[in-house]
Amino acid sequence: MEQQIEIIVEKHSDGYVAYPLGLRGVVVGEGDSYEDALADVRSALRFHIETFGPNVLSDETPVLEAFVAEAAVSV
């Protein structure tokens, strides 16, 4: 069975970071290019699902939109 999973890919000064939305647990991929980061996170997702089972996939309504917001915190 195949399921579509939304992936966020961020571009940073030293490369790309990718992570899925709506997943139980933490999965992150990285790479020097967008494609490398996406391939890395796909591989990490497969490993995560093989290790912890398909119940890590959210059975809730899929993410329809994602927003970038800012919050001030004291440090």
C-alpha positions in Angstrom: 0.0 0.0 0.0 1.3 3.5 -0.8 0.3 6.6 1.1 1.1 10.2 0.2 2.9 12.1 3.0 3.4 15.8 3.0 7.1 16.8 3.3 8.5 20.1 4.4 11.9 21.0 2.7 13.9 23.9 4.2 16.8 25.5 2.4 19.6 26.6 4.8 22.9 28.2 4.1 24.7 24.9 4.5 22.2 22.6 2.7 18.6 21.3 2.9 16.6 19.7 5.7 13.4 17.7 5.1 10.8 16.4 7.5 7.3 14.9 7.1 4.0 16.2 8.5 1.5 14.1 10.3 3.8 11.3 11.5 4.1 9.8 14.9 7.8 10.1 15.9 10.6 12.2 14.5 12.0 11.7 11.0 14.5 14.1 9.4 16.4 14.0 6.2 19.2 16.3 5.0 21.3 16.9 1.9 23.3 19.3 -0.2 20.4 19.7 -2.6 16.6 19.6 -2.5 16.6 16.2 -4.2 19.2 14.8 -1.8 17.2 15.9 1.2 14.0 14.5 -0.2 15.7 11.1 -1.0 17.2 11.0 2.5 13.8 11.7 4.2 12.1 9.0 2.0 14.7 6.5 3.1 14.3 7.5 6.8 10.5 7.3 6.4 10.8 3.7 5.1 13.1 2.7 7.9 10.7 4.4 10.5 7.7 2.5 9.2 9.5 -0.8 8.9 10.8 -0.4 12.5 7.7 0.9 14.2 4.9 -0.4 11.9 2.3 1.4 9.9 0.6 2.7 13.0 3.1 5.6 12.9 1.2 7.0 10.0 -1.4 9.4 11.2 -4.9 8.1 10.9 -6.2 11.6 11.4 -7.3 13.9 8.6 -4.3 14.6 6.3 -2.6 18.0 6.6 -4.2 20.3 4.1 -2.0 23.4 4.7 1.1 24.2 6.6 2.0 27.7 7.8 5.2 29.4 8.8 4.8 31.5 12.0 7.0 33.3 14.4 6.9 33.3 18.2 9.0 35.4 20.6 10.7 33.4 23.4 13.0 34.6 26.2 16.4 33.1 26.1 
